[in-house]
Amino acid sequence: MAEKLIIDKDLTEEEKYLKLILVIKNLLTPEDHLISNLANLVAAIKQTFDKISWVGFYIFNGTELYLGPFQGKIACTRIALGRGVCGMSAVKKKSIIVPDVNKFADHIVCDESSRSEIVVPVLDNGNLFAVLDLDSTEYNSFGETDKHYLEEICNFLSMEILKG
């Protein structure tokens, strides 16, 4: 089924997220394959926000994080727990906003043009399923609005799609 995503680029960040969430709730279904849902989710996020240079999932396999569906430049394929922003978010099971990746201890450089990042864990019954990672080529691209709505999106994914 072909889907369209049209979000006015002149909207505020919050308005874009509100429209994006409506689209996501209609686009993703438990009946579709999980990889298809994850792929469409990252595509919708990337398509909505010009500030995003890379967005994707790192999925937890019980030992480490491995690259899942993404949009952007090629990326690191495996990340150890506790390493970099993704690995730290996975261990803490908390979102992490990094205004300047060059000032984050143990930052893993997959794309040298990345300047800021946000990582949000996806939990399934309190257990780590994956992390959602977003990068930008600009400093300070992500804030509390992003954190709030990305956590809402990950919660929807956890409650409605992973349970399907």
Secondary structure, 3 states (H helix, E strand, C coil): CCCCCCCCCCCCHHHHHHHHHHHHHHHCCCCCCHHHHHHHHHHHHHHHCCCCCEEEEEEECCCEEEEEEEECCCCCCEEECCCHHHHHHHHHCCCEEECCHHHCCCCCCCCCCCCEEEEEEEEECCEEEEEEEEEECCCCCCCHHHHHHHHHHHHHHHHHHCCC
